[in-house]
Amino acid sequence: MTSVVAVLDIGMAKPQIIAGDASFGFLTNRFGFNLSGTAGQTIIVEGSSDLVNWTPLCTNTVGGGPCYFCDPACTNFGRRFYRARLP
């Protein structure tokens, strides 16, 4: 009797911040960008000023295309980093 290890790939892509389109950057005093992922996938956008401590800013569910995130509080920080992750 033998056993086989199986890997199940459910096709869920890691969320991505899209930096190469017109939505990336400052628009009307807010920094924003589009996010891509698998339809139905929940994405958490987090912000940090030091790359050590991260604060959840928004939770989005991906629809049929990219979803947009903007940070109206970005001007309250000298610098701010963003990341997108799965819950």
Secondary structure, 3 states (H helix, E strand, C coil): CCCCCCCCCCCCCCCEEECCCCCCEEECCEEEEEEECCCCCEEEEEEECCCCCCEEEEEEECCCCCEEEEECCHHHCCCCEEEEECC
